[in-house]
């Protein structure tokens, strides 16, 4: 009878050891699964999750995780396929729209130059020409958006920034003079070179100028600075707007966002495309609005090229 307490103590000790070993094994499996999850997240690990032991609960847990991950990956692949298909449809529709619109605009301009139309008819014709122009701009925006959303990153090339911007700025002369806008472009004489994608960079600047064309009231400025400390270029576009204009600056880069005043025509996609392209090219961009002046600030790293 004296051995019973000893036997009980030994049994309890063995049970505690068994529980400790089991807890250690479970903890080790959880740490292993955690490590595999982190690796999959950070390094794109494609192998299924595994366990070191063959405990029923651990195996069931890992099998459930693998089933879920497989299902999620299949859904993501299907989403990517559907997204690519949709973007191709948008690109195709935009292209099919642009061709007849361009042709129609040409015929309408010929009619506008011809004789035989009354003043009222010429007024109506100018309205139609303006509406056709808006539709062409809209299709261009949709085409740009489809290309941005569904395109591989092209190789960057070295671009001489000041001549590049100057060329685009000179192309704005017609509407600047027509609207009586006071334009001031302060460009440094430095031979600033950056590495970028020329087509995308051109579209960024053209869209920013296009936004100014719609909303500038009397003044448009562009200032370009070279930051030697950070080897980067800072660009500041600013234009005034009519007093009382209501601009929600927090949503200015969202799609289909326009001034609440709805003055002028626009798709609301221009600055959204600008933001997407800047993100693609690694360009920092922000918008400001104070004292009836709307501004866009950009910071472009020279990325191996330099300001000389």
Buried (B, 14 or more C-beta within 10 A) or exposed (E): EEEEEEEEEEEEEEEEEEEEEEEEBBEBBEEBBEEBBEEBEEEEEEEBBEBEEEBEEBBEBBEEBBEEBEEEEEEEEEEEEEEEEEBEEBBEBBEEBBEEBEEBBEEBEEBBEEEEBEEEEEEEBEEBBEEBBBBBBBBBBBBBBBBBBBEEEEEBEBBEBBEBBEEBBEEBEEBBEEEEBEBEBEBBEBBBBBBBBEEBBBBBBBBBBBBBBBBBBEBBBBBBBBEEEEBBBBBBBBBBBEEEBEBEEEEBBEBEBBBEEEEEBBBBBBBBBBBBBBEBBEBEBBBEBEEBBBBBBBBBBBBEBBBE
